[in-house]
Amino acid sequence: MLHCILFCSALAALPTLVSAQALDPAAPGAGAQAPVTAPEMTHEQKLTQYRRDQINLLALHADPGSLVAAALFAEADAGDNRRPAALKSPALLKRAQESGDSSALVWWVTAATECHTAAKTCPSTETLQKLESLDAENAAVWLLSLWHARQANDTPSARAALTSAAQAKRYNDYFGALVSLLYEQQDVLPMSNDLLNATGADASVAGYRLITAANIAVSHVSLPGGQALVETCQTKEPPEAELLADCVAVARKMELSGSLFAQNAGLVLRESLLPPGPDLDALRVRKRALAWQMQSMSELASHLARETEVTRTYTQALAGSSDESAAVYAVLRSQHVALEPPAGWQPPETKAPGNP
């Protein structure tokens, strides 16, 4: 990596070196004109060049992780005709699929990309088949199948997909794994303090890398499978017993996942389906604890971004587990914040949409 950085620096310096030679009095044909200097790059140009340098370096690798990261970093170049096709997302993702044919994460990112392009018909049948074969015990995969079937008005396939989701062993939306991957892959090219200042972010280099990784990952876990689940389970008429049981089973798997977003969605759905009783009471206790953890983590956001040690605590826990909740617990414990709320604490009330 060091050799590449030095080589790139040498290439960048070539115009300046040529101008200096032209102004050397000993050089033939030297004139008296003023030296030519390149215009100063704007902050945006510096950051764009840095991102593209990362893509260029990652594209030299053959492993699926590097290529998936390059493909996601390159999404911002979709409309730039000056970028080579080989360094744009479709080509990079295709290479990731070829080198990581057995990687469920590669195909999850593929599904996300397809859903961002054509949400009404996504994911493609090929992508769904790949995911179902590679990660059949993941309820999140079957919820994508549920969405796909509902869009095709295929009621039997939609019902079968929900049953498969209910029978799956776990729910994994890959958020933790994707954040960890994108965070680590950014290290292919270190960020200078000059570049960090150009971002305008109140963060350390590690904190900025984590923020970048999380922002990209968020857009790739918000897939329409959850929407399909809610539309299937929250009907105007009370659902029949078997459908209700499957909906509750899937929601429970979401609650037990490592993604805070999925946990909250699962709790909200199951709360709407359970009758009054001990199960509903226990769920509300869990929902209150999750709200406390999320609020506490929100209050520590500036520490997570600015303080390298706090960032390291989060990223190391995430790398070891691919579990967002494990990383959050690690940070809360390191900052001596209890995982359970104080007696009497209640989450702030959420105003209904449209209310002032």
Buried (B, 14 or more C-beta within 10 A) or exposed (E): EEEBEEEBEEEEEEEEEEBEEBBEEEEEEEEEEEEEEEEEEEEEEBBBEBBBBBBBBBBEBEEBBBBBBBBBBBBBBEEEEEBEEEBBBBBBBEBBBEBBEEBBBBBBBBBBBBBBEEEEEBBBEEBBEBBBEBBBEBBBBBBBBBBBBBBEEEEEBBBBBBBBBBBBEBBBBBBBBBBBBBBBBBEBBEBEEEBBEBBEBEBBBBBBBBBBBBEBBEEBBBBBBBBBBBBBBEEEEEBEEEBBBBBBBBBBBBBEBBBBBBBBBBBBBBBEBBEEEEEEEEBEEBBBBBBBBBBBBEEBEEBBBBBEEBBEBBBEBBBEBBBBBBBBBBBBEBBEBEEEBEEEEEEEEEEEEEEE
